[in-house]
């Protein structure tokens, strides 16, 4: 579970707030999606949750434990991260995934670490690619390797920053399917996304960020035409295809 309470963040001591009194809770085992325009504060909020930066006010709890009280290793056992732009050293796929086990071993991996990597490679369909140089893979394949690396970390919370933004349609589907698999395993997943229709398909809980605060939140019923229009500044309509909502953009809100 992620519990954010009255979070305020600014980069300069006397600067304007990037995040302003942000509060929300994401229950265990659910997929939560941060939605909002560029500059709304989504990436900064993720950086705060990961402990990369420290908020000036407020508190973040991970599975009931205050982030401020967790040491780096303890935090790594609670929460794993897949960034928007994945980068790798020139390693084999096997070794790239093994990096996710670093919090568990000292100088060299143990038998249980190798078992975890082998299981993850099988789980994510990467076994045939295990001896390949990860830098030779496609962008979608590299993203799956990054997900597998996060998965073997053993954390109960996974955070993604716009995981499909740099991928073509086929690889977007591949990555979304893998995220769904993780959710089916009971992991708590938080993503920032731009594509509202991918979000509507994937999410359980939605957090709309506008002007650096939570503008609206809730389940699928909270994703109304009015909320989407107000958050993103576009006109549109929600249509249902095979029982699933689809937001069709109709132009700028001021037109």
Secondary structure as GFF3:
##gff-version 3
##sequence-region A 1 255
A	DSSP	beta_strand	2	9	.	.	.	ID=ss1
A	DSSP	beta_strand	19	26	.	.	.	ID=ss2
A	DSSP	beta_strand	31	35	.	.	.	ID=ss3
A	DSSP	alpha_helix	42	50	.	.	.	ID=ss4
A	DSSP	beta_strand	57	62	.	.	.	ID=ss5
A	DSSP	beta_strand	65	66	.	.	.	ID=ss6
A	DSSP	three_ten_helix	67	69	.	.	.	ID=ss7
A	DSSP	alpha_helix	72	78	.	.	.	ID=ss8
A	DSSP	beta_strand	79	82	.	.	.	ID=ss9
A	DSSP	alpha_helix	93	98	.	.	.	ID=ss10
A	DSSP	three_ten_helix	99	104	.	.	.	ID=ss11
A	DSSP	alpha_helix	111	123	.	.	.	ID=ss12
A	DSSP	three_ten_helix	127	129	.	.	.	ID=ss13
A	DSSP	three_ten_helix	134	136	.	.	.	ID=ss14
A	DSSP	alpha_helix	139	151	.	.	.	ID=ss15
A	DSSP	beta_strand	157	161	.	.	.	ID=ss16
A	DSSP	alpha_helix	169	184	.	.	.	ID=ss17
A	DSSP	beta_strand	188	193	.	.	.	ID=ss18
A	DSSP	alpha_helix	196	202	.	.	.	ID=ss19
A	DSSP	beta_strand	205	210	.	.	.	ID=ss20
A	DSSP	beta_strand	213	218	.	.	.	ID=ss21
A	DSSP	three_ten_helix	220	222	.	.	.	ID=ss22
A	DSSP	alpha_helix	225	232	.	.	.	ID=ss23
A	DSSP	beta_strand	234	241	.	.	.	ID=ss24
A	DSSP	beta_strand	244	252	.	.	.	ID=ss25
###
